[in-house]
Amino acid sequence: MARLLQDPSKFHPAEWATANVMQRVSTESQTSRSECMIAESWRLVDEIEKTTQKTQSDVNKKIEQRREEIKFWRQELDNKLEQIVHEIEVLLTFKTRLERALESCKEPLVIAQKCLLYRQRRVGIDLVHDEVEKELVKETDLLQGIIALLGRTLEQTNEQIRQNRSAKYNLEMDLKDKFTALTIDDYCARLTNDAPDIMYADNAMRMNGNFVTPKDWIDFSNINVEKADKQRNNSLALRALIDGILTQTANDMRRQCEMVNIAFRNRVREVKDAKNKLETLLGMVMDETASQEKNIAALKKAIADKEGPVKVAQTRLEARNHRPNVELCYDRVHCSLMSEVQEIAKNIQRQDALAQAERELQGLSRRQLALEEEIKVKENTLYIDEVLCMQMRESVYITNF
């Protein structure tokens, strides 16, 4: 029993008391640390909450700022798109004007070329390189030059329309992306901590190579705006150029057309005047021909009238030559008969005027034929210039497109 009381495994009361004190001290220490930890946790929770709220508020503000930036650029892009769309429509009308002006040049050119071709049918001395032909050649060259100029301008216009549409396409694509981005940021701006569709996204922090810097983002839209402005300014300048070309070419065509018409009128007047003079000369020749024919008839009658007296005189001389012997006397009768025969013979010989008159008549006939031929030449020229050409040119109407 004594050995049991002295068992070394048992603690001393002092140790027990110390152990209790240690338990109390340890518990108090642990409790104190726990209380500090709780206080620190609440402070940390409160700090995190405030930080989170501040950060979320800052993000919300940045989202709102970003939305305003997108709206600003979307408005800028939309304005430029409206301007470039309007410019494309206006330039298309100018393209139509150019096409109509180009088409309207073809008929005057064909008419001018036909006039030159018709006038090759002039004959004789009338086939002359006159003022009409010079003006027609000028008109042909002018129209061909205008057609070439309008063709080049039309090509330039088509290219400018393509450039405008390219700028329009870039603006539309940028606007489309801005609309998508704004829709996404609007969705983000509506999200709250108790929104039903929020979730964890494991890959949310992943960044791929498609991200650009804010400066690149601004530069991209700014380049699209500047390109649209540049193409619009180019288009405005081209429209002014087209206006000037259409006005100038129409004025040039109208002026040259009038010059050709004036030359035609002058030439027709000259040819008519020449024809009238030729007809007057023809009348004179025909009158002279009639007079010469009368003269020849009178000469022939005069010659015919001398045949009786010649025959009588010669018959008398022949009869008296048969007087016999001494009766064959060169008396006054015989002398008078000889004189009469000689005188009539001499007068008949003077009728050489008949041959000359007949030669003159032949000359008048040749002159008449020449004049009649020349009058036909003039009639042919008048038909070509006044009927074929001038009537055809009446259909030429030059307008400003």
Secondary structure, 3 states (H helix, E strand, C coil): CHHHHCCCCCCCHHHHHHHHHHHHHHHHHHHHHHHHHHHHHHHHHHHHHHHHHHHHHHHHHHHHHHHHHHHHHHHHHHHHHHHHHHHHHHHHHHHHHHHHHHHHHHHHHHHHHHHHHHHCCCCHHHCCCCHHHHHHHHHHHHHHHHHHHHHHHHHHHHHHHHHHHHHHHHHHHHHHHHHHHHHHHHHHHHCCCCCCCCCCCCCCCCCCCCCCCHHHHHHHHHHHHHHHHHHHHHHHHHHHHHHHHHHHHHHHHHHHHHHHHHHHHHHHHHHHHHHHHHHHHHHHHHHHHHHHHHHHHHHHHHHHHCHHHHHHHHHHHHHHCCCCHHHCCCCHHHHHHHHHHHHHHHHHHHHHHHHHHHHHHHHHHHHHHHHHHHHHHHHHHHHHHHHHHHHHHCCCCCCCC
